[in-house]
């Protein structure tokens, strides 16, 4: 109590409400890859600098557009009819621009971009972690993963261009991402299967599972196969990256035909709209994560949701084929499927982590819900450091966490008909701490939660009933 020496009236405000736990953001992905530019104020000032954006417009403002990959088309005329006798399309090495389109169009919002360099005429996508002064050529995706570790806010790690690496570099990168997630315990990795373009007859699930190793699998999920999108191959504004050979003549830029032969120009433009970019599914799936978190909550599985901008998966899966991906008794590493269903479109049809046989961490929403609770409580209890380690502090901390978990239970994140069935919070001498713990300055809190789990297998049991009348 304050000491008063002068007569008068004094006011003292008394705090009666406990502190509260603020729920942290759950869907803030960090995308790592190569970009056309990386500039906010001057050239390359955003290279290897995680930078937060909120829209595709902002991405193009700071990081530019897609690479001008070369497209070639041969057009012949027979009996007055135009026909395309050959179309040579690129296999884009740099796909972050396309990936961001998929992310935002599938419900994504705020995210971090980590540019590891700009496009080169000769792709440098396999160059990993060499360091050096030339920022346009010598940084790799592993460098981007390293710098994103220093950011506290990202909760998802997405590296679409990882599938462009050599298999050994891919293996090193995905295992490093899982290691970072385990070390920080506040983020989750969304991976693409390395051989996501392979037909089912050529797909070796055991080899692809082997890339992820055996450690920290609960912090990642992977998806198969790649998807055929509705995005056309990029044509620059000047239309100079499209070479047109007409009626056996010399190849020329598409733009030259706009003035010299408008019929050929319109024909080529229409033909280009018939060809679509194939992409790994992780950016679109990450958009689904963000939309599901916003509309339902992080505890809702990001599955049984249709993918926007997707025509079809490149490999069609049925129940039998997916069964071996979803449940693997040998390695336990589940692979989530992208499937097409009649009348429903292309859906995300799986919600398992790579620890698919782990009863605790089998499901993506369970892992991500616990990430959110851990991070939220950790930040909320920060002010308690150096407070008296006594019953008053314990009561305040317990009330704070109780209120937070009760709110989650009411929202449907925890199972149970009443709060005491859904969670518990323990703190105190003889409960979570000994006298020695208190002497050594340790305040120990135990939290238990009955996290809701997705109904992955729905069984309908139908039988005949004897006629009664």
VOPAGU-2260 file (C-alpha; in pm, 1 decimal, decimal comma):
REM VOPAGU-2260
SITE   aa  ch    i         X         Y         Z
SITE  UNK   A    0       0,0       0,0       0,0
SITE  UNK   A    1     122,6     350,9     -84,7
SITE  UNK   A    2     238,6     576,3     200,9
SITE  UNK   A    3      46,5     902,5     239,0
SITE  UNK   A    4     188,2    1207,0     418,6
SITE  UNK   A    5     -46,5    1482,9     308,0
SITE  UNK   A    6    -413,9    1488,3     418,6
SITE  UNK   A    7    -659,7    1446,8     132,1
SITE  UNK   A    8    -855,7    1198,8     -76,8
SITE  UNK   A    9    -663,0     942,5    -276,8
SITE  UNK   A   10    -788,1     703,1    -543,3
SITE  UNK   A   11    -651,4     356,0    -590,9
SITE  UNK   A   12    -770,4     141,6    -882,5
SITE  UNK   A   13    -789,8    -227,4    -804,6
SITE  UNK   A   14    -754,0    -485,8   -1081,9
SITE  UNK   A   15   -1007,2    -763,6   -1029,5
SITE  UNK   A   16   -1012,3    -933,3   -1368,4
SITE  UNK   A   17    -757,7   -1200,8   -1455,7
SITE  UNK   A   18    -533,5   -1151,1   -1758,8
SITE  UNK   A   19    -651,5   -1316,1   -2079,1
SITE  UNK   A   20    -501,0   -1541,9   -2342,4
SITE  UNK   A   21    -519,7   -1400,0   -2694,5
SITE  UNK   A   22    -546,1   -1662,5   -2966,8
SITE  UNK   A   23    -253,2   -1635,8   -3207,0
SITE  UNK   A   24    -296,4   -1648,3   -3583,4
SITE  UNK   A   25    -293,1   -2001,8   -3717,4
SITE  UNK   A   26    -269,6   -1961,1   -4096,4
SITE  UNK   A   27      23,9   -1734,2   -4173,7
SITE  UNK   A   28     230,1   -1927,8   -4428,5
SITE  UNK   A   29     583,2   -1844,5   -4532,8
SITE  UNK   A   30     637,9   -1911,8   -4904,4
SITE  UNK   A   31     999,6   -1963,7   -5008,1
SITE  UNK   A   32    1112,1   -1941,3   -5370,6
SITE  UNK   A   33    1253,1   -1743,1   -5661,5
SITE  UNK   A   34    1089,7   -1425,3   -5790,6
SITE  UNK   A   35    1113,9   -1187,5   -6086,1
SITE  UNK   A   36    1240,2    -915,9   -5852,6
SITE  UNK   A   37    1262,9    -858,1   -5478,0
SITE  UNK   A   38    1239,8    -485,9   -5431,4
SITE  UNK   A   39    1070,3    -252,0   -5188,9
SITE  UNK   A   40    1296,7      54,1   -5193,1
SITE  UNK   A   41    1593,7     -53,4   -5402,8
SITE  UNK   A   42    1700,3    -353,6   -5609,6
SITE  UNK   A   43    1721,3    -684,1   -5422,1
SITE  UNK   A   44    1651,6    -528,6   -5082,2
SITE  UNK   A   45    1395,0    -804,1   -5017,0
SITE  UNK   A   46    1620,0   -1095,9   -5109,7
SITE  UNK   A   47    1636,9   -1328,3   -4809,0
SITE  UNK   A   48    1418,6   -1084,3   -4614,3
SITE  UNK   A   49    1084,0   -1232,1   -4502,6
SITE  UNK   A   50     822,2    -976,2   -4598,2
SITE  UNK   A   51     451,8    -985,3   -4516,5
SITE  UNK   A   52     191,3    -927,8   -4789,0
SITE  UNK   A   53    -187,1    -952,8   -4804,8
SITE  UNK   A   54    -278,9    -989,9   -5172,7
SITE  UNK   A   55    -164,2   -1092,3   -5518,8
SITE  UNK   A   56    -141,1    -724,8   -5608,8
SITE  UNK   A   57     114,5    -671,7   -5334,9
SITE  UNK   A   58     308,1    -978,7   -5447,1
SITE  UNK   A   59     338,2    -843,2   -5799,9
SITE  UNK   A   60     425,1    -497,4   -5668,5
SITE  UNK   A   61     723,7    -620,6   -5468,9
SITE  UNK   A   62     816,9    -945,5   -5641,3
SITE  UNK   A   63     699,2    -908,9   -6001,9
SITE  UNK   A   64     529,0   -1156,5   -6229,2
SITE  UNK   A   65     596,8   -1497,4   -6380,0
SITE  UNK   A   66     910,4   -1573,6   -6575,9
SITE  UNK   A   67     890,0   -1521,3   -6953,1
SITE  UNK   A   68     934,5   -1886,1   -7047,3
SITE  UNK   A   69     955,5   -1947,5   -7420,4
SITE  UNK   A   70     647,6   -2081,3   -7598,6
SITE  UNK   A   71     661,2   -2195,1   -7961,2
SITE  UNK   A   72     368,3   -2273,3   -8188,7
SITE  UNK   A   73     358,8   -2375,6   -8553,6
SITE  UNK   A   74      51,4   -2273,2   -8752,7
SITE  UNK   A   75     -35,7   -2402,9   -9098,4
SITE  UNK   A   76    -320,0   -2314,4   -9330,3
SITE  UNK   A   77    -503,8   -2573,2   -9538,2
SITE  UNK   A   78    -800,2   -2485,7   -9758,9
SITE  UNK   A   79    -828,9   -2158,4   -9575,3
SITE  UNK   A   80    -839,8   -2329,4   -9233,1
SITE  UNK   A   81    -577,0   -2258,3   -8968,6
SITE  UNK   A   82    -438,6   -2545,0   -8761,1
SITE  UNK   A   83    -170,0   -2575,7   -8495,7
SITE  UNK   A   84      63,9   -2853,7   -8604,7
SITE  UNK   A   85     286,2   -2824,5   -8296,8
SITE  UNK   A   86     282,0   -2642,8   -7966,3
SITE  UNK   A   87     594,9   -2642,9   -7750,7
SITE  UNK   A   88     515,1   -2538,5   -7394,3
SITE  UNK   A   89     761,7   -2474,3   -7114,7
SITE  UNK   A   90     796,3   -2674,1   -6795,6
SITE  UNK   A   91     837,5   -2374,8   -6563,9
SITE  UNK   A   92    1130,6   -2399,6   -6325,5
SITE  UNK   A   93    1016,2   -2095,8   -6129,5
SITE  UNK   A   94     658,9   -2144,4   -6010,3
SITE  UNK   A   95     617,5   -1915,7   -5708,4
SITE  UNK   A   96     406,4   -1661,9   -5902,9
SITE  UNK   A   97     165,2   -1934,8   -6015,5
SITE  UNK   A   98     168,3   -2075,6   -5662,2
SITE  UNK   A   99      65,9   -1745,2   -5510,4
SITE  UNK   A  100    -226,2   -1722,7   -5753,7
SITE  UNK   A  101    -342,2   -2062,2   -5633,8
SITE  UNK   A  102    -298,5   -1965,3   -5268,1
SITE  UNK   A  103    -498,7   -1644,0   -5283,8
SITE  UNK   A  104    -770,1   -1786,1   -5510,5
SITE  UNK   A  105    -826,3   -2072,7   -5265,1
SITE  UNK   A  106    -891,0   -1845,4   -4970,2
SITE  UNK   A  107    -542,9   -1744,6   -4860,5
SITE  UNK   A  108    -478,2   -1410,2   -4697,6
SITE  UNK   A  109    -179,1   -1272,9   -4512,4
SITE  UNK   A  110     149,6   -1452,2   -4574,3
SITE  UNK   A  111     523,7   -1403,2   -4575,6
SITE  UNK   A  112     733,1   -1417,4   -4891,0
SITE  UNK   A  113    1098,8   -1516,5   -4876,3
SITE  UNK   A  114    1267,0   -1450,3   -5210,7
SITE  UNK   A  115    1593,5   -1639,8   -5244,8
SITE  UNK   A  116    1691,0   -1471,7   -5570,3
SITE  UNK   A  117    1565,2   -1359,2   -5908,2
SITE  UNK   A  118    1500,3   -1551,9   -6228,7
SITE  UNK   A  119    1797,3   -1641,3   -6444,8
SITE  UNK   A  120    1805,8   -1732,1   -6814,4
SITE  UNK   A  121    1954,3   -2062,7   -6700,3
SITE  UNK   A  122    1750,1   -2184,2   -6403,0
SITE  UNK   A  123    1946,4   -2207,3   -6078,2
SITE  UNK   A  124    1678,0   -2397,1   -5895,3
SITE  UNK   A  125    1920,4   -2674,9   -5797,9
SITE  UNK   A  126    2172,8   -2438,4   -5643,2
SITE  UNK   A  127    2143,3   -2487,3   -5268,9
SITE  UNK   A  128    2297,3   -2283,8   -4992,7
SITE  UNK   A  129    2626,3   -2184,1   -5152,4
SITE  UNK   A  130    2620,5   -1832,5   -5005,9
SITE  UNK   A  131    2821,2   -1557,7   -5171,6
SITE  UNK   A  132    2773,8   -1200,0   -5279,6
SITE  UNK   A  133    2573,0   -1241,5   -5599,1
SITE  UNK   A  134    2221,6   -1251,0   -5457,4
SITE  UNK   A  135    2066,5   -1332,9   -5793,1
SITE  UNK   A  136    2242,2   -1666,5   -5836,8
SITE  UNK   A  137    2397,3   -1808,9   -5521,9
SITE  UNK   A  138    2120,9   -1841,7   -5266,3
SITE  UNK   A  139    1906,2   -2150,9   -5245,5
SITE  UNK   A  140    1579,0   -2260,4   -5093,5
SITE  UNK   A  141    1759,3   -2385,0   -4784,1
SITE  UNK   A  142    1881,5   -2029,2   -4721,9
SITE  UNK   A  143    1520,9   -1909,8   -4731,6
SITE  UNK   A  144    1426,6   -2176,7   -4478,9
SITE  UNK   A  145    1708,7   -2061,2   -4255,7
SITE  UNK   A  146    1601,3   -1695,6   -4248,1
SITE  UNK   A  147    1232,0   -1771,4   -4193,7
SITE  UNK   A  148    1330,9   -1940,6   -3867,9
SITE  UNK   A  149    1406,3   -1595,3   -3730,2
SITE  UNK   A  150    1045,8   -1483,0   -3782,7
SITE  UNK   A  151     801,4   -1553,8   -3501,2
SITE  UNK   A  152     468,3   -1509,9   -3681,3
SITE  UNK   A  153     470,6   -1774,2   -3960,9
SITE  UNK   A  154     275,7   -2086,9   -3873,1
SITE  UNK   A  155     308,5   -2276,1   -4203,0
SITE  UNK   A  156     610,9   -2345,9   -4422,6
SITE  UNK   A  157     547,0   -2391,7   -4796,2
SITE  UNK   A  158     821,2   -2445,2   -5057,3
SITE  UNK   A  159     652,8   -2531,8   -5390,2
SITE  UNK   A  160     978,2   -2521,3   -5586,6
SITE  UNK   A  161    1128,6   -2792,4   -5365,8
SITE  UNK   A  162    1001,3   -3048,5   -5619,2
SITE  UNK   A  163    1232,5   -2891,0   -5878,2
SITE  UNK   A  164    1541,1   -2988,6   -5677,9
SITE  UNK   A  165    1748,7   -3298,9   -5721,5
SITE  UNK   A  166    1610,9   -3577,2   -5503,0
SITE  UNK   A  167    1897,1   -3555,6   -5253,1
SITE  UNK   A  168    1853,1   -3178,5   -5214,5
SITE  UNK   A  169    1476,4   -3226,8   -5177,7
SITE  UNK   A  170    1533,0   -3481,4   -4903,6
SITE  UNK   A  171    1770,1   -3250,7   -4717,5
SITE  UNK   A  172    1529,7   -2957,3   -4746,7
SITE  UNK   A  173    1212,5   -3130,3   -4626,3
SITE  UNK   A  174    1390,5   -3287,0   -4331,1
SITE  UNK   A  175    1534,5   -2945,4   -4240,3
SITE  UNK   A  176    1183,0   -2799,5   -4249,1
SITE  UNK   A  177    1055,0   -3070,0   -4012,6
SITE  UNK   A  178    1351,5   -3008,4   -3781,9
SITE  UNK   A  179    1273,5   -2635,7   -3770,4
SITE  UNK   A  180     907,8   -2703,3   -3691,5
SITE  UNK   A  181    1006,7   -2930,6   -3404,6
SITE  UNK   A  182    1261,3   -2685,4   -3270,4
SITE  UNK   A  183    1024,1   -2389,2   -3271,0
SITE  UNK   A  184     701,7   -2585,6   -3205,8
SITE  UNK   A  185     491,5   -2306,6   -3354,6
SITE  UNK   A  186     470,5   -2403,9   -3723,0
SITE  UNK   A  187     373,3   -2685,0   -3958,2
SITE  UNK   A  188     506,6   -2780,6   -4301,5
SITE  UNK   A  189     294,6   -2849,8   -4609,3
SITE  UNK   A  190     484,3   -3064,1   -4860,1
SITE  UNK   A  191     436,2   -3189,0   -5212,9
SITE  UNK   A  192     530,4   -3544,1   -5301,4
SITE  UNK   A  193     851,9   -3531,8   -5502,6
SITE  UNK   A  194     718,8   -3759,2   -5777,6
SITE  UNK   A  195     379,7   -3591,4   -5787,9
SITE  UNK   A  196     371,4   -3600,6   -6168,5
SITE  UNK   A  197     431,7   -3975,7   -6184,5
SITE  UNK   A  198     149,6   -4196,2   -6302,2
SITE  UNK   A  199      18,5   -4444,3   -6048,2
SITE  UNK   A  200     192,1   -4734,1   -6225,7
SITE  UNK   A  201     526,5   -4552,2   -6193,3
SITE  UNK   A  202     475,4   -4405,1   -5848,0
SITE  UNK   A  203     701,6   -4551,9   -5579,7
SITE  UNK   A  204     543,0   -4460,2   -5248,5
SITE  UNK   A  205     818,6   -4617,8   -5037,9
SITE  UNK   A  206    1089,4   -4409,4   -5206,2
SITE  UNK   A  207     889,4   -4089,6   -5164,6
SITE  UNK   A  208     814,9   -4167,4   -4801,1
SITE  UNK   A  209    1184,8   -4226,6   -4745,8
SITE  UNK   A  210    1270,1   -3866,1   -4833,6
SITE  UNK   A  211    1106,7   -3744,7   -4510,1
SITE  UNK   A  212    1318,3   -3954,7   -4275,7
SITE  UNK   A  213    1179,6   -4073,5   -3942,0
SITE  UNK   A  214    1203,7   -3767,4   -3719,0
SITE  UNK   A  215     944,1   -3501,6   -3629,4
SITE  UNK   A  216     686,5   -3638,7   -3874,7
SITE  UNK   A  217     398,6   -3496,0   -3671,6
SITE  UNK   A  218     496,4   -3148,0   -3791,1
SITE  UNK   A  219     431,1   -3205,3   -4161,2
SITE  UNK   A  220     180,0   -3330,5   -4415,9
SITE  UNK   A  221     222,0   -3415,9   -4783,2
SITE  UNK   A  222     -11,5   -3429,7   -5082,9
SITE  UNK   A  223     -25,8   -3627,5   -5408,9
SITE  UNK   A  224     -61,0   -3587,5   -5705,0
SITE  UNK   A  225       9,6   -3258,7   -5883,2
SITE  UNK   A  226    -289,8   -3076,5   -6029,7
SITE  UNK   A  227    -376,9   -2943,4   -6372,3
SITE  UNK   A  228    -479,4   -2585,0   -6306,5
SITE  UNK   A  229    -693,2   -2338,3   -6500,0
SITE  UNK   A  230    -393,8   -2103,4   -6524,0
SITE  UNK   A  231    -253,8   -2052,2   -6873,1
SITE  UNK   A  232     116,6   -2030,9   -6940,6
SITE  UNK   A  233     243,0   -1677,2   -6889,0
SITE  UNK   A  234     257,4   -1447,2   -7191,6
SITE  UNK   A  235     430,7   -1117,8   -7126,1
SITE  UNK   A  236     270,4    -785,3   -7210,4
SITE  UNK   A  237     477,6    -741,5   -7526,7
SITE  UNK   A  238     401,0   -1102,2   -7631,4
SITE  UNK   A  239     765,3   -1152,4   -7716,5
SITE  UNK   A  240     801,6   -1488,3   -7540,7
SITE  UNK   A  241     569,3   -1658,9   -7791,6
SITE  UNK   A  242     738,7   -1762,8   -8118,0
SITE  UNK   A  243     498,2   -1828,9   -8406,0
SITE  UNK   A  244     596,0   -2008,7   -8723,4
SITE  UNK   A  245     327,1   -1954,8   -8985,4
SITE  UNK   A  246     287,1   -2155,9   -9307,2
SITE  UNK   A  247     652,2   -2262,0   -9321,4
SITE  UNK   A  248     786,6   -1910,0   -9276,3
SITE  UNK   A  249    1039,3   -1774,9   -9030,0
SITE  UNK   A  250     948,9   -1774,8   -8659,8
SITE  UNK   A  251     839,5   -1435,2   -8528,8
SITE  UNK   A  252     705,2   -1293,4   -8202,7
SITE  UNK   A  253     331,2   -1321,2   -8160,3
SITE  UNK   A  254     303,9    -943,3   -8135,0
SITE  UNK   A  255     414,0    -900,3   -8496,8
SITE  UNK   A  256     101,5   -1079,2   -8619,6
SITE  UNK   A  257    -131,9    -833,8   -8450,3
SITE  UNK   A  258     -66,8    -587,8   -8733,2
SITE  UNK   A  259      28,5    -821,9   -9017,3
SITE  UNK   A  260    -216,9   -1111,5   -8985,6
SITE  UNK   A  261    -489,3   -1065,6   -8725,9
SITE  UNK   A  262    -644,0   -1404,1   -8807,7
SITE  UNK   A  263    -325,2   -1588,0   -8710,0
SITE  UNK   A  264    -288,5   -1362,6   -8406,0
SITE  UNK   A  265    -638,0   -1442,6   -8279,7
SITE  UNK   A  266    -593,5   -1812,7   -8359,5
SITE  UNK   A  267    -271,9   -1838,3   -8157,1
SITE  UNK   A  268    -419,8   -1645,5   -7865,3
SITE  UNK   A  269    -714,5   -1885,5   -7858,8
SITE  UNK   A  270    -487,2   -2191,2   -7881,3
SITE  UNK   A  271    -275,8   -2072,9   -7588,6
SITE  UNK   A  272    -587,7   -2057,6   -7372,9
SITE  UNK   A  273    -632,9   -2433,0   -7426,1
SITE  UNK   A  274    -308,9   -2518,6   -7247,4
SITE  UNK   A  275    -270,7   -2509,3   -6871,7
SITE  UNK   A  276       3,9   -2509,2   -6612,2
SITE  UNK   A  277      51,9   -2817,0   -6394,1
SITE  UNK   A  278     151,8   -2733,6   -6036,3
SITE  UNK   A  279     222,0   -2908,0   -5708,0
SITE  UNK   A  280     -86,6   -2883,3   -5483,9
SITE  UNK   A  281      67,2   -2735,6   -5167,0
SITE  UNK   A  282      -8,3   -2366,2   -5244,7
SITE  UNK   A  283    -376,9   -2436,3   -5313,8
SITE  UNK   A  284    -399,5   -2664,2   -5009,9
SITE  UNK   A  285    -242,5   -2393,0   -4794,8
SITE  UNK   A  286    -514,1   -2156,6   -4914,8
SITE  UNK   A  287    -765,1   -2419,4   -4797,7
SITE  UNK   A  288    -591,6   -2422,9   -4457,5
SITE  UNK   A  289    -632,9   -2045,1   -4431,5
SITE  UNK   A  290    -996,4   -2044,0   -4544,1
SITE  UNK   A  291   -1090,1   -2331,8   -4311,2
SITE  UNK   A  292    -920,2   -2166,3   -4014,3
SITE  UNK   A  293   -1107,4   -1844,3   -4082,4
SITE  UNK   A  294   -1449,1   -1995,0   -4145,1
SITE  UNK   A  295   -1451,4   -2288,6   -3904,6
SITE  UNK   A  296   -1140,5   -2289,8   -3687,6
SITE  UNK   A  297    -797,7   -2452,9   -3681,8
SITE  UNK   A  298    -956,3   -2765,6   -3527,6
SITE  UNK   A  299   -1153,8   -2835,5   -3847,0
SITE  UNK   A  300    -974,8   -3070,0   -4085,8
SITE  UNK   A  301    -874,2   -2893,9   -4410,1
SITE  UNK   A  302   -1027,7   -3170,3   -4619,7
SITE  UNK   A  303   -1342,3   -3251,2   -4819,2
SITE  UNK   A  304   -1302,8   -2904,0   -4968,6
SITE  UNK   A  305   -1288,3   -2834,1   -5340,9
SITE  UNK   A  306    -984,8   -2669,9   -5494,7
SITE  UNK   A  307   -1036,7   -2353,5   -5698,0
SITE  UNK   A  308    -852,1   -2304,3   -6027,8
SITE  UNK   A  309    -807,6   -2679,5   -6065,1
SITE  UNK   A  310    -933,3   -2881,8   -6362,1
SITE  UNK   A  311    -823,3   -3221,5   -6235,2
SITE  UNK   A  312    -537,9   -3404,3   -6065,9
SITE  UNK   A  313    -281,9   -3537,6   -6310,9
SITE  UNK   A  314    -333,4   -3888,2   -6170,3
SITE  UNK   A  315    -680,4   -4022,1   -6098,3
SITE  UNK   A  316    -703,7   -4213,3   -5772,4
SITE  UNK   A  317    -974,5   -4447,8   -5650,7
SITE  UNK   A  318   -1040,1   -4592,4   -5305,7
SITE  UNK   A  319    -807,3   -4886,9   -5359,0
SITE  UNK   A  320    -515,7   -4674,2   -5472,2
SITE  UNK   A  321    -564,1   -4419,5   -5198,3
SITE  UNK   A  322    -582,1   -4687,7   -4931,6
SITE  UNK   A  323    -210,6   -4760,8   -4965,2
SITE  UNK   A  324    -131,0   -4390,8   -4945,7
SITE  UNK   A  325    -349,4   -4303,7   -4648,3
SITE  UNK   A  326    -249,7   -4597,6   -4426,8
SITE  UNK   A  327      95,9   -4750,2   -4444,4
SITE  UNK   A  328     163,4   -5015,7   -4179,6
SITE  UNK   A  329     535,8   -5025,1   -4255,8
SITE  UNK   A  330     651,2   -4663,4   -4230,9
SITE  UNK   A  331     333,7   -4504,4   -4097,4
SITE  UNK   A  332     382,6   -4204,5   -4325,8
SITE  UNK   A  333      47,3   -4102,3   -4467,0
SITE  UNK   A  334      14,5   -3929,4   -4803,6
SITE  UNK   A  335    -299,7   -3720,2   -4847,9
SITE  UNK   A  336    -477,1   -3754,9   -5180,3
SITE  UNK   A  337    -614,1   -3499,5   -5422,7
SITE  UNK   A  338    -912,1   -3666,5   -5590,6
SITE  UNK   A  339   -1190,1   -3588,5   -5835,0
SITE  UNK   A  340   -1546,2   -3687,0   -5749,9
SITE  UNK   A  341   -1836,0   -3673,1   -5990,9
SITE  UNK   A  342   -2050,0   -3368,7   -5930,0
SITE  UNK   A  343   -1815,7   -3236,5   -5659,7
SITE  UNK   A  344   -1500,2   -3137,9   -5845,1
SITE  UNK   A  345   -1145,9   -3185,3   -5721,7
SITE  UNK   A  346   -1127,3   -3228,5   -5345,0
SITE  UNK   A  347    -859,8   -3253,3   -5079,6
SITE  UNK   A  348    -930,4   -3606,2   -4957,5
SITE  UNK   A  349    -706,0   -3661,0   -4658,4
SITE  UNK   A  350    -612,1   -3489,9   -4332,7
SITE  UNK   A  351    -324,6   -3691,4   -4189,7
SITE  UNK   A  352      19,5   -3581,7   -4085,2
SITE  UNK   A  353     325,6   -3777,4   -4190,7
SITE  UNK   A  354     290,1   -3952,9   -3853,1
SITE  UNK   A  355     -11,6   -4137,7   -3986,3
SITE  UNK   A  356       2,6   -4428,9   -3740,5
SITE  UNK   A  357      50,4   -4211,0   -3431,2
SITE  UNK   A  358    -266,1   -4205,1   -3221,8
SITE  UNK   A  359    -170,4   -3869,2   -3068,8
SITE  UNK   A  360     -57,4   -3679,5   -3377,7
SITE  UNK   A  361    -225,2   -3860,7   -3665,4
SITE  UNK   A  362    -444,2   -3570,7   -3774,9
SITE  UNK   A  363    -344,4   -3230,0   -3907,1
SITE  UNK   A  364    -606,4   -3029,7   -3710,5
SITE  UNK   A  365    -501,4   -3189,6   -3380,2
SITE  UNK   A  366    -137,7   -3097,3   -3434,0
SITE  UNK   A  367    -217,9   -2743,7   -3545,7
SITE  UNK   A  368    -468,4   -2686,0   -3263,5
SITE  UNK   A  369    -202,6   -2782,7   -3009,7
SITE  UNK   A  370      46,4   -2553,2   -3183,5
SITE  UNK   A  371    -200,0   -2266,9   -3147,5
SITE  UNK   A  372    -275,9   -2337,4   -2780,0
SITE  UNK   A  373      90,2   -2377,5   -2690,7
SITE  UNK   A  374     189,7   -2054,4   -2862,8
SITE  UNK   A  375    -105,8   -1857,8   -2724,2
SITE  UNK   A  376     -50,1   -1969,2   -2365,2
SITE  UNK   A  377     324,2   -1918,0   -2391,8
SITE  UNK   A  378     280,5   -1557,4   -2499,8
SITE  UNK   A  379       8,0   -1491,2   -2240,7
SITE  UNK   A  380     214,2   -1624,9   -1950,9
SITE  UNK   A  381     519,1   -1418,6   -2042,5
SITE  UNK   A  382     423,7   -1133,4   -1805,2
SITE  UNK   A  383     415,8   -1381,4   -1515,4
SITE  UNK   A  384     792,9   -1418,2   -1527,1
SITE  UNK   A  385     947,3   -1289,8   -1201,4
SITE  UNK   A  386     609,0   -1255,3   -1033,5
SITE  UNK   A  387     589,9   -1411,2    -685,2
SITE  UNK   A  388     567,0   -1787,2    -721,7
SITE  UNK   A  389     277,6   -1821,6    -479,8
SITE  UNK   A  390     -88,6   -1916,9    -466,5
SITE  UNK   A  391    -207,3   -1573,9    -584,0
SITE  UNK   A  392      -8,5   -1602,0    -906,6
SITE  UNK   A  393    -112,6   -1962,7    -956,2
SITE  UNK   A  394    -479,5   -1873,7    -923,0
SITE  UNK   A  395    -451,8   -1593,2   -1177,0
SITE  UNK   A  396    -267,0   -1810,6   -1426,4
SITE  UNK   A  397    -511,2   -2099,7   -1387,4
SITE  UNK   A  398    -811,7   -1871,6   -1430,2
SITE  UNK   A  399    -658,5   -1717,3   -1741,2
SITE  UNK   A  400    -597,5   -2053,1   -1908,4
SITE  UNK   A  401    -931,8   -2195,1   -1791,4
SITE  UNK   A  402   -1115,5   -1905,6   -1956,2
SITE  UNK   A  403    -923,1   -1950,6   -2279,0
SITE  UNK   A  404    -986,6   -2325,7   -2302,7
SITE  UNK   A  405   -1351,7   -2280,2   -2207,2
SITE  UNK   A  406   -1387,5   -2048,0   -2505,7
SITE  UNK   A  407   -1230,9   -2310,2   -2732,0
SITE  UNK   A  408   -1465,6   -2575,3   -2593,5
SITE  UNK   A  409   -1767,9   -2354,9   -2663,5
SITE  UNK   A  410   -1643,5   -2300,4   -3018,2
SITE  UNK   A  411   -1625,3   -2676,2   -3073,4
SITE  UNK   A  412   -1250,4   -2729,8   -3060,2
SITE  UNK   A  413   -1260,8   -2964,6   -2759,9
SITE  UNK   A  414   -1474,3   -3272,7   -2703,5
SITE  UNK   A  415   -1695,1   -3314,6   -2399,8
SITE  UNK   A  416   -2041,3   -3222,6   -2278,4
SITE  UNK   A  417   -1896,9   -2992,3   -2011,7
SITE  UNK   A  418   -1565,1   -2813,4   -1963,5
SITE  UNK   A  419   -1424,2   -3057,1   -1708,3
SITE  UNK   A  420   -1462,9   -3334,7   -1965,0
SITE  UNK   A  421   -1290,2   -3128,2   -2232,1
SITE  UNK   A  422    -976,5   -3009,6   -2053,9
SITE  UNK   A  423    -792,4   -2965,2   -1728,3
SITE  UNK   A  424    -543,0   -2708,7   -1599,5
SITE  UNK   A  425    -323,2   -2802,2   -1305,6
SITE  UNK   A  426     -88,6   -2573,6   -1115,5
SITE  UNK   A  427      27,4   -2553,7    -758,6
SITE  UNK   A  428     242,7   -2697,7    -482,1
SITE  UNK   A  429     185,5   -3069,4    -453,0
SITE  UNK   A  430       6,2   -3075,7    -789,4
SITE  UNK   A  431     265,9   -2979,8   -1047,5
SITE  UNK   A  432     547,8   -2846,0    -833,6
SITE  UNK   A  433     752,7   -2958,3    -540,1
SITE  UNK   A  434     908,3   -2731,0    -279,8
SITE  UNK   A  435    1238,6   -2769,2    -461,2
SITE  UNK   A  436    1077,0   -2645,3    -785,8
SITE  UNK   A  437     961,1   -2331,4    -607,5
SITE  UNK   A  438    1298,5   -2275,7    -445,7
SITE  UNK   A  439    1461,2   -2301,8    -787,3
SITE  UNK   A  440    1211,6   -2057,6    -944,0
SITE  UNK   A  441    1009,5   -2299,9   -1154,6
SITE  UNK   A  442     637,3   -2242,6   -1211,5
SITE  UNK   A  443     499,2   -2555,9   -1379,2
SITE  UNK   A  444     158,8   -2573,5   -1549,2
SITE  UNK   A  445      -2,1   -2890,1   -1681,8
SITE  UNK   A  446    -271,6   -2865,4   -1948,8
SITE  UNK   A  447    -471,3   -3155,6   -2087,4
SITE  UNK   A  448    -712,7   -3127,6   -2379,9
SITE  UNK   A  449    -958,4   -3363,2   -2547,9
SITE  UNK   A  450    -909,4   -3230,9   -2899,6
SITE  UNK   A  451   -1184,4   -3312,3   -3146,9
SITE  UNK   A  452   -1078,4   -3544,6   -3424,7
SITE  UNK   A  453   -1216,2   -3572,8   -3777,9
SITE  UNK   A  454   -1463,3   -3847,0   -3866,4
SITE  UNK   A  455   -1233,3   -4003,4   -4123,2
SITE  UNK   A  456   -1422,0   -4329,1   -4167,5
SITE  UNK   A  457   -1801,5   -4319,4   -4167,3
SITE  UNK   A  458   -1957,3   -4664,5   -4139,9
SITE  UNK   A  459   -2324,0   -4726,3   -4213,6
SITE  UNK   A  460   -2450,2   -5061,2   -4086,2
SITE  UNK   A  461   -2765,3   -5168,6   -4269,0
SITE  UNK   A  462   -2961,1   -5487,7   -4214,9
SITE  UNK   A  463   -3299,1   -5640,2   -4291,1
SITE  UNK   A  464   -3571,9   -5607,5   -4031,2
SITE  UNK   A  465   -3832,1   -5878,6   -3983,8
SITE  UNK   A  466   -4181,8   -5786,3   -4091,1
SITE  UNK   A  467   -4405,1   -5723,7   -3786,9
SITE  UNK   A  468   -4746,2   -5694,1   -3954,3
